[in-house]
Amino acid sequence: MTRVLFAAACVALTAGVAGAQPRPQPRIVQSPHDSILVSILTMGPGEEVFERFGHQSIRMHDLSTGVDIAYNWGMFDFAQPHFLSRFLSGDTKYWMEGIPAESVLAYYKRNSRAVWEQRLTLTTAEKDSLWRFLKWNAKEENKYYRYDYYRDNCATKVRDVLDMILGGSIQRAVATHEHGVTYRSETLRLARAYPLINFGMDFVLGRPADATLSAWEEMFIPMRLQELIRRIRVRHSDGSKSRLVRSERQLVADDTFKDSDTPPGYFTPAFKVSFLIVGILLGLCMLPVASMPVRWAIGILGVSWNLLAGSVGLLLLGAELFTRHAAYMGKNVNVLLATPASLALVVLIPLAMHASASPRIVRAARSLSVFAAVSSVTAVLLRLAPHIAQQNRPLLVLAVPVQAALVVALWRVTSAQRGERV
C-alpha cells in the first residue's frame, strides 16, 4: 500500500521595489492536483446476469491537462487461461485498469445502462495520495487480485480505496447502520430477471448468506454504495469535516434494466411445481402399476428427480470441501434436500423396477429412497433451531413432498411386481 503523501502549496513572493511604488501581492502557484476532479461513477444493471449487479469506478479528471480516466476493478476475460476452473473453485482472477472516461460512458450508453456521477470533496493531499495509489495499482505487477462476489469486487475496491485515503472515515460514518438486508436477499433482488438461475443461486447459498449485513458490507452492491455515501460526513487528513459527496448528476439516463426494490418470492411457484409432480406420481400410483407404461413413467420421473438432486448435492458438498465458495455456500442444510446419495438411485430405480430385480436391489432402492425423504424432513426440523436455521422455505416446499411421493411410488411399483400387499 502506498504511503499517503501531502503536497504543500508553493508560495512565491516577488521582491520589493524601491521608492514609493506599492508592494506587489504574493502569487499563489497551484499544486498539480488542485485541478483534478475526483468522482465515483456508478453504472446501473445490464442485460446479462453478471451485469445485473451494476458496476463502479473512480474517475480522475484533470482540468488542466484534459486527462480523464475511469479506474475500475472489474476487468476479466472469459478466454483467460483456466478461467472456468478458477471460476468453479472460487479463485477467479480479475484486474484493475484505467480506461478513458469518454469511452466508458459511450459503452454504457450503447448498452442501455444508466450512469451516475458523484463528485467527491477531497483535499489536495488526499487527491495526491489517491492519484499515486491508482497509478501504482494499475501497474502490471500490482493490478491482479482474487475476485470475491461479496467481499472483494468492483464496488468494495472503490469503497476500500477511498476509505484508506480518508483514514477509515467512511467506515466509521456507517459502522452502526444496517437495513435488514442479507447477501441472499440482495442476490435474489438483483437477479430476479433470471428466475431459474436465481432459484439455483438461492439453493446453493448457505446459512452465512442469511446474516444481516452492516451498511459497510451492503456496499458490495454499487447502487447501495452510491446511496449510502450520499449524505455521510467524513473527517479529512487536515482535520476538517465535510460531506463526502459534493454533487451528483446522472450522465446516462436509461431505465431499461432498472434494478428491483425487493427480492422475488418463490414459495408459490415452488409449491405449484411440487403439487404438479406429486399429483402426477400419486395419480400414476392409482393406475395398474405393474403395467409397462406406468412403470416407465414413474421410473423416468424418479430417475430425473434423483439425477438433479444428486448432482446439486454433489456440487454443494464439493463447494464446502474443496472451493473458496464455502464462505457463502458452506453450512448449507439444503444438502439434506438434495443428497449426493440420490445419484445411486439413478441406477437403482430402473434396476428395482425390472421384473427380474433381485430382493437385494429392491431393498437398496427402497432404503435409499426412504433415506432421501427422511433427510428432507430433517431439513424442515432444523428450521426450529435458530442458530442453524436457513432461509429456504421455497426449497422445502418443493423438495419434501416430492421425495415423499417418490417413496410411495417406488414402494408401490416394486411391491406389485413382487406380489406383496401394499
KOLVEX-411789 format. One line per 2 residues: number of its first residue (from 1); their letters; for each residue y, x, z of N, C-alpha, C. Coordinates in steps of 0.02 Angstrom, whole numbers, plus 50000, padded with zeros to 5 digits. Layout:
BEGIN
NUM> A> Y:X:Z:Y:X:Z:Y:X:Z; ... $
END
This chain:
BEGIN
1> MT> 49941:50043:50000:50000:50000:50000:50061:50045:50000; 50111:50029:49957:50170:50071:49953:50214:50060:50013 $
3> RV> 50253:50111:50029:50300:50104:50085:50359:50064:50063; 50389:50028:50111:50449:49989:50096:50508:50036:50098 $
5> LF> 50541:50043:50041:50597:50089:50035:50663:50051:50035; 50711:50077:50070:50776:50044:50073:50826:50085:50032 $
7> AA> 50857:50051:49982:50906:50084:49937:50976:50073:49965; 51012:50127:49982:51080:50121:50009:51129:50114:49952 $
9> AC> 51179:50071:49960:51232:50064:49909:51276:50127:49909; 51293:50151:49849:51333:50211:49843:51407:50192:49834 $
11> VA> 51449:50216:49879:51521:50200:49876:51559:50263:49857; 51596:50259:49801:51634:50317:49777:51709:50304:49789 $
13> LT> 51742:50348:49825:51813:50341:49840:51853:50388:49795; 51903:50363:49762:51945:50405:49720:51992:50446:49763 $
15> AG> 52014:50502:49738:52058:50546:49776:52128:50516:49780; 52163:50530:49835:52231:50504:49843:52279:50537:49795 $
17> VA> 52331:50504:49777:52380:50529:49730:52445:50543:49769; 52476:50602:49757:52536:50621:49794:52594:50576:49777 $
19> GA> 52641:50574:49819:52701:50535:49807:52694:50466:49835; 52735:50421:49809:52739:50353:49835:52692:50305:49801 $
21> QP> 52649:50329:49756:52602:50285:49721:52552:50254:49769; 52533:50189:49759:52484:50157:49804:52415:50190:49798 $
23> RP> 52381:50191:49854:52315:50221:49856:52264:50177:49820; 52225:50204:49773:52176:50163:49736:52124:50133:49783 $
25> QP> 52098:50074:49767:52046:50041:49806:51978:50072:49792; 51933:50073:49843:51866:50100:49832:51829:50063:49776 $
27> RI> 51789:50099:49738:51750:50068:49684:51677:50066:49706; 51647:50006:49708:51577:49996:49729:51531:50005:49669 $
29> VQ> 51483:50048:49675:51432:50057:49622:51370:50018:49642; 51349:49972:49599:51291:49930:49616:51227:49971:49620 $
31> SP> 51185:49950:49667:51117:49977:49669:51080:49952:49606; 51033:49991:49581:50996:49970:49521:50962:49903:49528 $
33> HD> 50948:49880:49589:50911:49818:49598:50955:49758:49616; 51021:49769:49618:51065:49712:49631:51064:49662:49574 $
35> SI> 51048:49684:49514:51050:49641:49455:50983:49606:49442; 50934:49617:49486:50868:49588:49475:50862:49520:49509 $
37> LV> 50838:49471:49472:50822:49405:49499:50747:49400:49509; 50727:49383:49569:50655:49377:49585:50639:49303:49594 $
39> SI> 50586:49281:49562:50566:49211:49569:50490:49204:49564; 50467:49146:49587:50396:49128:49580:50389:49077:49524 $
41> LT> 50344:49092:49478:50328:49044:49425:50263:49008:49445; 50266:48942:49448:50207:48902:49464:50188:48861:49403 $
43> MG> 50127:48870:49379:50102:48834:49321:50056:48778:49343; 50066:48720:49317:50026:48662:49335:49956:48665:49305 $
45> PG> 49914:48615:49319:49845:48613:49294:49842:48612:49219; 49785:48636:49192:49772:48635:49121:49711:48593:49105 $
47> EE> 49687:48600:49044:49632:48557:49020:49564:48580:49045; 49551:48646:49043:49485:48672:49063:49477:48665:49139 $
49> VF> 49413:48663:49161:49401:48653:49232:49429:48710:49273; 49426:48772:49248:49453:48829:49286:49529:48831:49284 $
51> ER> 49560:48789:49241:49633:48784:49238:49660:48727:49282; 49615:48686:49309:49637:48628:49348:49671:48647:49413 $
53> FG> 49663:48710:49434:49689:48731:49499:49758:48765:49493; 49786:48765:49433:49852:48793:49424:49852:48870:49421 $
55> HQ> 49912:48898:49418:49918:48971:49413:49987:48991:49441; 49994:49055:49456:50057:49078:49486:50070:49151:49469 $
57> SI> 50134:49169:49466:50153:49239:49454:50222:49252:49485; 50238:49317:49491:50303:49338:49516:50344:49361:49455 $
59> RM> 50402:49332:49448:50446:49350:49391:50500:49398:49414; 50508:49454:49379:50560:49503:49392:50606:49505:49331 $
61> HD> 50667:49480:49338:50713:49476:49281:50774:49519:49296; 50781:49574:49259:50837:49621:49267:50892:49601:49218 $
63> LS> 50947:49575:49245:51001:49551:49202:51037:49608:49168; 51036:49668:49197:51073:49724:49168:51036:49755:49109 $
65> TG> 50970:49755:49110:50931:49786:49056:50897:49735:49011; 50892:49673:49034:50857:49621:48995:50782:49620:49006 $
67> VD> 50756:49666:49046:50684:49666:49061:50666:49603:49100; 50615:49567:49076:50597:49503:49107:50520:49498:49106 $
69> IA> 50489:49515:49162:50416:49521:49166:50389:49473:49218; 50334:49439:49201:50297:49397:49248:50233:49433:49267 $
71> YN> 50227:49451:49330:50168:49486:49355:50119:49435:49385; 50056:49437:49361:50007:49390:49388:49940:49425:49400 $
73> WG> 49902:49395:49446:49837:49424:49466:49779:49381:49442; 49788:49345:49387:49736:49300:49364:49704:49320:49299 $
75> MF> 49704:49384:49282:49678:49407:49218:49602:49418:49223; 49565:49390:49175:49493:49401:49171:49472:49394:49099 $
77> DF> 49410:49414:49084:49386:49414:49016:49313:49394:49016; 49297:49338:48982:49227:49316:48978:49183:49369:48944 $
79> AQ> 49213:49409:48900:49175:49460:48864:49168:49525:48903; 49195:49526:48963:49190:49585:49005:49116:49601:49020 $
81> PH> 49096:49665:49019:49026:49681:49034:49003:49653:49101; 48944:49622:49100:48913:49594:49161:48955:49538:49193 $
83> FL> 48997:49504:49153:49039:49452:49182:48997:49397:49213; 48944:49374:49179:48904:49318:49204:48869:49337:49269 $
85> SR> 48838:49396:49271:48802:49417:49331:48851:49427:49389; 48910:49453:49376:48960:49461:49428:48984:49393:49452 $
87> FL> 48992:49346:49405:49014:49279:49424:48963:49246:49469; 48900:49251:49452:48847:49219:49491:48839:49251:49560 $
89> SG> 48851:49315:49565:48842:49349:49629:48905:49349:49671; 48961:49323:49644:49023:49321:49682:49060:49387:49682 $
91> DT> 49047:49428:49631:49080:49494:49627:49122:49498:49563; 49155:49443:49548:49195:49438:49487:49254:49486:49489 $
93> KY> 49265:49522:49434:49318:49572:49431:49378:49544:49393; 49433:49534:49428:49496:49513:49398:49545:49571:49401 $
95> WM> 49602:49564:49366:49652:49616:49370:49723:49588:49367; 49770:49629:49387:49841:49612:49388:49874:49642:49326 $
97> EG> 49921:49605:49297:49955:49629:49237:50023:49597:49231; 50070:49635:49206:50137:49609:49192:50143:49590:49119 $
99> IP> 50168:49529:49106:50175:49503:49038:50247:49478:49029; 50278:49490:48971:50345:49464:48960:50350:49390:48976 $
101> AE> 50399:49373:49016:50405:49303:49040:50413:49254:48982; 50447:49275:48930:50456:49230:48873:50390:49211:48842 $
103> SV> 50344:49260:48836:50278:49247:48809:50238:49201:48854; 50244:49211:48920:50209:49169:48968:50231:49097:48962 $
105> LA> 50297:49086:48960:50323:49018:48956:50302:48984:48891; 50303:49022:48836:50284:48994:48771:50210:48974:48772 $
107> YY> 50168:49015:48804:50096:49000:48807:50084:48934:48844; 50116:48926:48902:50103:48866:48942:50134:48804:48910 $
109> KR> 50188:48813:48874:50217:48757:48838:50170:48734:48782; 50140:48782:48746:50093:48764:48693:50032:48728:48721 $
111> NS> 50013:48744:48781:49953:48715:48811:49968:48655:48856; 50028:48628:48850:50048:48566:48885:50040:48573:48961 $
113> RA> 50061:48630:48987:50057:48641:49059:50127:48650:49087; 50142:48612:49140:50209:48615:49170:50220:48683:49204 $
115> VW> 50283:48705:49205:50301:48768:49238:50364:48757:49279; 50362:48780:49342:50420:48778:49386:50440:48849:49405 $
117> EQ> 50504:48858:49417:50529:48923:49440:50567:48914:49506; 50549:48955:49555:50583:48955:49619:50617:49023:49629 $
119> RL> 50684:49023:49627:50722:49084:49636:50722:49102:49710; 50705:49165:49726:50698:49186:49795:50760:49223:49820 $
121> TL> 50771:49217:49885:50825:49253:49919:50796:49317:49949; 50808:49374:49918:50784:49438:49943:50842:49487:49945 $
123> TT> 50839:49532:49993:50890:49585:49998:50876:49638:49945; 50926:49680:49934:50918:49734:49885:50859:49778:49903 $
125> AE> 50853:49794:49968:50798:49836:49990:50731:49802:49977; 50726:49737:49987:50663:49700:49976:50647:49698:49902 $
127> KD> 50698:49690:49859:50686:49691:49787:50660:49759:49766; 50689:49811:49794:50668:49879:49777:50595:49890:49798 $
129> SL> 50578:49868:49857:50509:49876:49881:50460:49836:49838; 50478:49775:49822:50435:49733:49780:50426:49764:49712 $
131> WR> 50480:49788:49682:50477:49817:49614:50431:49878:49613; 50437:49920:49664:50395:49980:49668:50322:49961:49677 $
133> FL> 50308:49911:49720:50239:49891:49731:50208:49862:49667; 50245:49819:49631:50218:49789:49571:50202:49842:49518 $
135> KW> 50245:49891:49511:50232:49944:49463:50170:49984:49483; 50163:49996:49548:50104:50032:49572:50041:49992:49560 $
137> NA> 50043:49927:49576:49985:49884:49570:49963:49874:49497; 50010:49879:49451:49995:49868:49380:49962:49928:49347 $
139> KE> 49960:49986:49381:49928:50045:49353:49853:50033:49346; 49823:50065:49296:49753:50056:49279:49708:50067:49340 $
141> EN> 49723:50117:49380:49679:50133:49436:49688:50087:49496; 49739:50044:49494:49754:50001:49551:49748:49926:49536 $
143> KY> 49742:49907:49474:49751:49837:49456:49691:49792:49468; 49630:49820:49474:49570:49779:49479:49557:49759:49552 $
145> YR> 49529:49700:49561:49510:49677:49628:49455:49625:49623; 49419:49614:49678:49366:49563:49679:49397:49495:49691 $
147> YD> 49392:49452:49642:49422:49386:49645:49382:49341:49692; 49417:49302:49732:49386:49254:49777:49422:49187:49766 $
149> YY> 49385:49135:49752:49415:49071:49734:49464:49046:49787; 49448:49059:49850:49487:49029:49904:49531:49079:49942 $
151> RD> 49509:49141:49948:49546:49187:49992:49580:49244:49955; 49566:49254:49892:49597:49310:49856:49603:49292:49782 $
153> NC> 49652:49252:49766:49661:49230:49697:49734:49240:49675; 49752:49211:49619:49819:49222:49592:49874:49198:49639 $
155> AT> 49862:49145:49677:49913:49118:49723:49915:49158:49788; 49857:49174:49817:49858:49211:49879:49885:49282:49870 $
157> KV> 49877:49310:49810:49906:49375:49796:49983:49371:49798; 50010:49319:49766:50083:49309:49768:50106:49300:49840 $
159> RD> 50071:49258:49877:50088:49246:49947:50086:49310:49988; 50032:49349:49980:50023:49409:50021:50073:49464:50005 $
161> VL> 50089:49472:49941:50137:49524:49921:50206:49508:49949; 50228:49446:49942:50294:49427:49968:50295:49430:50044 $
163> DM> 50240:49411:50076:50238:49414:50148:50241:49486:50172; 50209:49531:50135:50212:49602:50152:50284:49628:50147 $
165> IL> 50318:49610:50094:50387:49633:50083:50432:49606:50139; 50418:49546:50163:50459:49514:50214:50433:49526:50285 $
167> GG> 50387:49573:50292:50364:49591:50359:50326:49536:50395; 50289:49495:50358:50249:49442:50389:50288:49379:50404 $
169> SI> 50348:49374:50378:50392:49318:50394:50367:49251:50367; 50334:49252:50309:50309:49189:50280:50252:49162:50323 $
171> QR> 50206:49204:50342:50150:49180:50384:50174:49153:50451; 50223:49186:50480:50249:49162:50544:50283:49094:50536 $
173> AV> 50314:49082:50478:50350:49020:50468:50304:48960:50461; 50242:48971:50439:50196:48915:50428:50136:48916:50474 $
175> AT> 50134:48964:50521:50074:48977:50561:50049:48916:50599; 50094:48874:50624:50073:48818:50667:50064:48753:50629 $
177> HE> 50069:48754:50563:50066:48693:50524:49998:48684:50490; 49976:48623:50485:49917:48605:50446:49924:48533:50424 $
179> HG> 49888:48514:50370:49897:48448:50341:49832:48411:50331; 49779:48433:50367:49716:48397:50365:49674:48407:50303 $
181> VT> 49691:48456:50262:49652:48467:50201:49600:48522:50213; 49549:48523:50171:49495:48573:50176:49484:48604:50108 $
183> YR> 49445:48657:50106:49427:48685:50041:49390:48634:49999; 49348:48593:50031:49311:48542:49993:49359:48489:49964 $
185> SE> 49402:48463:50006:49447:48409:49983:49494:48433:49928; 49518:48495:49933:49563:48522:49882:49525:48535:49817 $
187> TL> 49463:48559:49822:49423:48570:49763:49409:48505:49726; 49387:48455:49763:49371:48390:49732:49434:48356:49705 $
189> RL> 49489:48364:49740:49552:48332:49717:49574:48360:49649; 49571:48425:49641:49597:48456:49581:49549:48455:49522 $
191> AR> 49484:48450:49536:49435:48450:49482:49408:48380:49467; 49442:48328:49490:49416:48260:49482:49411:48238:49409 $
193> AY> 49444:48272:49363:49439:48254:49292:49370:48271:49264; 49330:48309:49301:49263:48328:49280:49213:48303:49332 $
195> PL> 49197:48238:49333:49158:48209:49388:49089:48240:49398; 49052:48256:49345:48986:48285:49355:48990:48356:49384 $
197> IN> 49035:48396:49356:49045:48464:49384:49071:48459:49455; 49116:48412:49467:49144:48403:49533:49091:48382:49584 $
199> FG> 49047:48338:49564:48993:48317:49608:48947:48376:49624; 48935:48418:49573:48894:48477:49584:48927:48525:49632 $
201> MD> 48994:48534:49626:49029:48578:49672:49027:48550:49743; 49031:48484:49749:49026:48452:49814:48958:48467:49846 $
203> FV> 48907:48469:49804:48839:48481:49829:48831:48553:49854; 48858:48601:49817:48845:48671:49834:48891:48698:49889 $
205> LG> 48946:48663:49903:48989:48686:49957:48958:48669:50025; 48956:48718:50069:48925:48708:50134:48975:48689:50188 $
207> RP> 48953:48693:50251:48996:48673:50307:49060:48713:50313; 49062:48779:50296:49125:48815:50301:49181:48784:50260 $
209> AD> 49164:48748:50207:49214:48717:50164:49245:48655:50195; 49219:48633:50253:49245:48572:50286:49293:48587:50343 $
211> AT> 49306:48651:50357:49353:48668:50411:49424:48652:50389; 49463:48622:50434:49533:48606:50418:49572:48671:50408 $
213> LS> 49611:48673:50354:49648:48733:50336:49716:48735:50369; 49739:48794:50386:49808:48803:50407:49852:48801:50344 $
215> AW> 49917:48792:50353:49963:48793:50296:49958:48859:50259; 49948:48913:50296:49941:48979:50264:49881:48980:50218 $
217> EE> 49825:48952:50240:49764:48950:50199:49771:48902:50141; 49809:48848:50150:49819:48799:50096:49851:48830:50035 $
219> MF> 49885:48886:50044:49921:48918:49990:49876:48950:49938; 49810:48942:49944:49766:48965:49891:49776:48922:49828 $
221> IP> 49805:48863:49836:49823:48821:49780:49896:48835:49761; 49910:48856:49699:49979:48872:49680:50029:48816:49695 $
223> MR> 50009:48754:49681:50056:48699:49692:50070:48688:49766; 50021:48703:49809:50032:48699:49882:50081:48753:49904 $
225> LQ> 50072:48814:49878:50118:48868:49895:50189:48850:49875; 50196:48824:49814:50261:48803:49790:50294:48753:49838 $
227> EL> 50254:48705:49861:50280:48652:49905:50296:48679:49975; 50252:48721:50001:50259:48742:50071:50315:48793:50082 $
229> IR> 50332:48833:50032:50386:48881:50042:50454:48853:50026; 50455:48791:50002:50517:48762:49977:50573:48760:50029 $
231> RI> 50555:48749:50092:50606:48740:50144:50600:48789:50202; 50556:48837:50197:50548:48883:50254:50605:48934:50256 $
233> RV> 50620:48957:50317:50670:49010:50328:50633:49073:50349; 50656:49130:50324:50624:49194:50338:50675:49243:50365 $
235> RH> 50649:49292:50402:50691:49347:50427:50683:49406:50379; 50741:49433:50357:50739:49489:50309:50738:49556:50344 $
237> SD> 50729:49608:50303:50724:49676:50330:50788:49699:50363; 50845:49669:50346:50908:49689:50377:50924:49647:50439 $
239> GS> 50878:49604:50460:50887:49563:50519:50916:49495:50506; 50941:49482:50446:50970:49416:50430:50915:49365:50419 $
241> KS> 50933:49300:50424:50887:49246:50411:50915:49200:50357; 50871:49174:50315:50893:49128:50262:50834:49089:50237 $
243> RL> 50847:49039:50197:50793:49003:50163:50764:49049:50110; 50697:49050:50105:50665:49094:50056:50681:49073:49985 $
245> VR> 50680:49007:49971:50692:48982:49904:50766:48964:49897; 50801:49000:49854:50872:48987:49844:50883:48927:49798 $
247> SE> 50843:48921:49745:50850:48866:49698:50783:48854:49664; 50776:48796:49634:50714:48779:49599:50729:48738:49538 $
249> RQ> 50692:48751:49484:50701:48713:49422:50635:48710:49384; 50629:48661:49341:50569:48654:49300:50584:48681:49231 $
251> LV> 50546:48732:49211:50557:48764:49146:50520:48730:49090; 50461:48704:49105:50422:48666:49056:50403:48600:49088 $
253> AD> 50428:48546:49061:50414:48479:49088:50357:48447:49048; 50300:48441:49079:50242:48411:49045:50193:48388:49098 $
255> DT> 50177:48323:49098:50131:48297:49149:50064:48276:49118; 50046:48308:49062:49982:48292:49029:49923:48301:49076 $
257> FK> 49924:48354:49115:49868:48370:49160:49891:48370:49233; 49930:48322:49250:49956:48318:49319:49899:48313:49369 $
259> DS> 49905:48351:49425:49853:48350:49475:49855:48286:49516; 49796:48267:49541:49790:48206:49581:49813:48218:49653 $
261> DT> 49835:48165:49686:49858:48171:49755:49801:48168:49805; 49745:48137:49787:49690:48128:49834:49623:48146:49801 $
263> PP> 49574:48168:49840:49508:48181:49812:49473:48116:49792; 49427:48119:49744:49392:48058:49724:49339:48039:49776 $
265> GY> 49320:47975:49775:49266:47952:49818:49203:47942:49777; 49150:47978:49793:49088:47974:49755:49034:47932:49789 $
267> FT> 49050:47901:49845:49000:47863:49881:48974:47805:49838; 49019:47765:49810:48998:47706:49771:48959:47725:49708 $
269> PA> 48984:47774:49667:48943:47794:49609:48875:47821:49628; 48872:47860:49683:48808:47888:49705:48761:47832:49727 $
271> FK> 48788:47783:49761:48747:47726:49783:48719:47688:49723; 48760:47679:49672:48737:47642:49612:48681:47679:49576 $
273> VS> 48688:47745:49569:48636:47785:49536:48572:47783:49577; 48579:47790:49643:48520:47788:49687:48486:47720:49683 $
275> FL> 48526:47667:49684:48498:47599:49681:48460:47588:49616; 48486:47616:49561:48454:47609:49496:48386:47645:49495 $
277> IV> 48386:47708:49518:48323:47747:49517:48271:47716:49564; 48292:47697:49624:48245:47667:49671:48219:47600:49644 $
279> GI> 48264:47561:49614:48243:47497:49585:48190:47506:49531; 48199:47556:49488:48150:47569:49435:48083:47591:49465 $
281> LL> 48086:47636:49514:48023:47660:49544:47985:47604:49579; 48021:47564:49619:47987:47509:49654:47964:47455:49606 $
283> GL> 48003:47445:49553:47982:47397:49501:47918:47419:49467; 47912:47483:49453:47851:47509:49422:47792:47502:49469 $
285> CM> 47805:47508:49534:47751:47502:49583:47723:47430:49586; 47762:47382:49563:47739:47313:49562:47694:47298:49503 $
287> LP> 47693:47344:49454:47650:47336:49396:47582:47367:49409; 47534:47357:49364:47469:47391:49372:47477:47467:49366 $
289> VA> 47479:47501:49423:47496:47572:49423:47441:47616:49393; 47382:47588:49384:47328:47628:49354:47336:47634:49279 $
291> SM> 47379:47592:49249:47388:47595:49176:47426:47658:49157; 47411:47683:49096:47441:47745:49072:47517:47742:49068 $
293> PV> 47547:47689:49039:47620:47688:49033:47656:47691:49101; 47629:47656:49151:47660:47656:49217:47654:47725:49249 $
295> RW> 47595:47755:49243:47586:47823:49271:47633:47872:49238; 47640:47867:49173:47685:47912:49136:47758:47902:49159 $
297> AI> 47778:47840:49166:47848:47827:49186:47863:47854:49255; 47817:47841:49302:47827:47867:49370:47824:47943:49371 $
299> GI> 47777:47970:49332:47770:48043:49329:47833:48076:49301; 47862:48047:49248:47922:48077:49218:47981:48074:49267 $
301> LG> 47989:48018:49301:48043:48013:49350:48033:48063:49407; 47970:48068:49431:47956:48113:49487:47967:48186:49468 $
303> VS> 47942:48205:49409:47949:48275:49386:48023:48291:49375; 48060:48246:49343:48131:48258:49328:48171:48267:49391 $
305> WN> 48160:48221:49439:48198:48225:49502:48183:48289:49540; 48118:48306:49545:48100:48365:49583:48118:48430:49548 $
307> LL> 48121:48430:49482:48144:48489:49446:48218:48501:49461; 48258:48447:49461:48329:48454:49476:48338:48474:49549 $
309> AG> 48304:48439:49595:48312:48453:49666:48288:48523:49684; 48232:48543:49657:48206:48609:49673:48250:48665:49645 $
311> SV> 48277:48655:49585:48321:48706:49555:48385:48714:49595; 48414:48658:49615:48475:48661:49655:48461:48692:49723 $
313> GL> 48405:48674:49754:48387:48702:49818:48377:48777:49814; 48346:48800:49760:48337:48872:49750:48404:48907:49741 $
315> LL> 48450:48873:49706:48518:48901:49697:48553:48908:49764; 48549:48857:49806:48582:48860:49872:48552:48915:49915 $
317> LG> 48486:48921:49914:48453:48972:49953:48472:49042:49929; 48474:49050:49863:48494:49114:49835:48566:49132:49851 $
319> AE> 48610:49083:49849:48680:49095:49866:48688:49116:49938; 48648:49087:49982:48650:49103:50054:48626:49174:50067 $
321> LF> 48574:49195:50032:48541:49258:50048:48565:49318:50008; 48587:49306:49945:48597:49362:49900:48667:49367:49869 $
323> TR> 48712:49322:49883:48777:49325:49850:48834:49322:49900; 48894:49336:49876:48953:49332:49917:48981:49261:49921 $
325> HA> 48947:49214:49886:48968:49144:49889:48949:49112:49955; 48911:49148:49996:48887:49119:50059:48944:49099:50105 $
327> AY> 49002:49130:50095:49060:49112:50137:49078:49039:50131; 49061:49008:50074:49077:48937:50063:49016:48895:50047 $
329> MG> 48964:48926:50018:48904:48889:50001:48851:48895:50055; 48860:48941:50102:48811:48951:50154:48814:48897:50207 $
331> KN> 48765:48898:50253:48759:48848:50307:48762:48778:50278; 48727:48769:50224:48731:48706:50186:48669:48663:50200 $
333> VN> 48680:48608:50236:48623:48564:50253:48598:48525:50192; 48634:48530:50136:48610:48495:50076:48546:48526:50050 $
335> VL> 48528:48586:50074:48464:48615:50054:48406:48572:50079; 48419:48529:50129:48368:48482:50152:48360:48423:50105 $
337> LA> 48411:48410:50065:48407:48356:50016:48375:48380:49951; 48378:48444:49940:48351:48473:49879:48315:48538:49897 $
339> TP> 48255:48532:49924:48220:48592:49948:48188:48629:49889; 48187:48696:49892:48152:48734:49840:48079:48714:49833 $
341> AS> 48049:48687:49887:47979:48666:49885:47967:48611:49833; 48021:48576:49815:48014:48523:49765:47991:48550:49697 $
343> LA> 48003:48614:49684:47980:48643:49621:47904:48641:49615; 47869:48645:49670:47796:48640:49668:47774:48571:49645 $
345> LV> 47813:48520:49663:47796:48451:49643:47803:48441:49567; 47842:48483:49535:47847:48479:49462:47779:48490:49429 $
347> VL> 47739:48531:49461:47671:48544:49436:47620:48497:49467; 47628:48484:49532:47578:48445:49568:47577:48372:49550 $
349> IP> 47635:48342:49535:47636:48270:49520:47595:48253:49458; 47604:48289:49400:47561:48273:49342:47486:48284:49357 $
351> LA> 47472:48337:49394:47402:48351:49410:47373:48296:49455; 47411:48274:49505:47386:48224:49552:47377:48156:49519 $
353> MH> 47417:48142:49467:47412:48078:49433:47357:48076:49380; 47328:48132:49367:47273:48134:49319:47212:48100:49349 $
355> AS> 47175:48065:49307:47117:48027:49331:47065:48071:49364; 47060:48134:49343:47008:48178:49371:47036:48225:49425 $
357> AS> 47094:48207:49454:47126:48251:49503:47081:48260:49564; 47078:48322:49589:47037:48336:49648:47073:48311:49710 $
359> PR> 47036:48294:49763:47068:48271:49825:47118:48321:49854; 47103:48386:49844:47149:48436:49871:47217:48434:49836 $
361> IV> 47217:48425:49770:47279:48420:49732:47318:48359:49753; 47282:48303:49762:47316:48241:49781:47347:48249:49851 $
363> RA> 47310:48279:49897:47337:48289:49965:47398:48334:49963; 47396:48386:49922:47453:48433:49918:47515:48398:49891 $
365> AR> 47506:48358:49839:47563:48322:49809:47591:48272:49859; 47547:48235:49892:47571:48186:49942:47608:48221:49999 $
367> SL> 47579:48275:50023:47609:48310:50081:47677:48338:50065; 47684:48369:50006:47749:48397:49987:47800:48342:49975 $
369> SV> 47778:48287:49947:47824:48231:49936:47849:48203:50002; 47805:48197:50051:47825:48173:50117:47871:48224:50150 $
371> FA> 47855:48288:50142:47898:48341:50170:47969:48336:50143; 47976:48326:50078:48042:48320:50047:48080:48260:50075 $
373> AV> 48043:48204:50084:48075:48143:50110:48097:48153:50183; 48053:48183:50223:48070:48195:50294:48129:48243:50299 $
375> SS> 48131:48293:50256:48187:48341:50256:48253:48305:50242; 48252:48259:50195:48313:48223:50178:48336:48178:50236 $
377> VT> 48288:48148:50272:48306:48108:50330:48334:48152:50386; 48308:48213:50392:48334:48260:50441:48408:48276:50427 $
379> AV> 48425:48281:50363:48495:48294:50345:48541:48237:50370; 48515:48176:50370:48553:48119:50396:48563:48127:50471 $
381> LL> 48510:48145:50507:48513:48151:50580:48561:48207:50601; 48566:48259:50560:48610:48315:50577:48684:48296:50578 $
383> RL> 48700:48241:50545:48770:48218:50546:48790:48195:50616; 48740:48183:50659:48755:48161:50727:48775:48220:50771 $
385> AP> 48765:48281:50747:48783:48340:50786:48849:48367:50759; 48905:48358:50796:48971:48377:50770:48977:48449:50747 $
387> HI> 48944:48496:50783:48954:48567:50767:48917:48588:50703; 48872:48546:50678:48838:48563:50615:48845:48507:50563 $
389> AQ> 48885:48457:50578:48895:48402:50531:48930:48426:50468; 48912:48397:50412:48940:48416:50347:48962:48353:50310 $
391> QN> 49016:48359:50273:49042:48302:50235:49000:48292:50172; 48946:48253:50178:48900:48245:50121:48873:48174:50115 $
393> RP> 48912:48124:50134:48889:48054:50131:48866:48033:50061; 48904:48049:50007:48881:48029:49941:48814:48061:49922 $
395> LL> 48804:48122:49944:48742:48157:49929:48683:48127:49966; 48696:48106:50028:48643:48074:50067:48622:48007:50037 $
397> VL> 48672:47968:50018:48656:47901:49992:48621:47905:49924; 48629:47962:49890:48594:47972:49827:48522:47995:49839 $
399> AV> 48514:48047:49880:48450:48081:49884:48399:48047:49929; 48420:48023:49988:48372:47998:50037:48331:47939:50011 $
401> PV> 48362:47886:49983:48322:47830:49958:48276:47850:49901; 48299:47895:49857:48257:47915:49800:48196:47954:49825 $
403> QA> 48206:47999:49873:48149:48037:49899:48098:47990:49931; 48122:47940:49967:48076:47892:49999:48038:47851:49947 $
405> AL> 48073:47829:49895:48042:47789:49842:47990:47830:49804; 48003:47895:49795:47954:47938:49761:47890:47945:49802 $
407> VV> 47896:47947:49868:47836:47949:49910:47795:47886:49900; 47828:47828:49901:47792:47765:49892:47758:47762:49824 $
409> AL> 47795:47782:49771:47767:47777:49704:47708:47825:49695; 47715:47887:49719:47661:47935:49711:47599:47913:49750 $
411> WR> 47611:47889:49811:47555:47867:49852:47519:47808:49819; 47557:47762:49791:47526:47702:49760:47486:47720:49698 $
413> VT> 47513:47764:49657:47476:47783:49596:47412:47820:49613; 47416:47869:49657:47356:47909:49673:47305:47867:49711 $
415> SA> 47328:47820:49751:47281:47777:49787:47244:47731:49739; 47280:47704:49689:47249:47660:49641:47196:47696:49600 $
417> QR> 47211:47760:49583:47163:47799:49545:47100:47815:49585; 47107:47823:49650:47051:47841:49692:47017:47780:49723 $
419> GE> 47043:47721:49706:47012:47660:49731:47027:47647:49804; 47081:47678:49831:47099:47668:49900:47142:47607:49908 $
421> RV> 47139:47575:49965:47181:47517:49979:47249:47542:50004; 47303:47511:49977:47371:47531:49996:47398:47481:50045 $
END
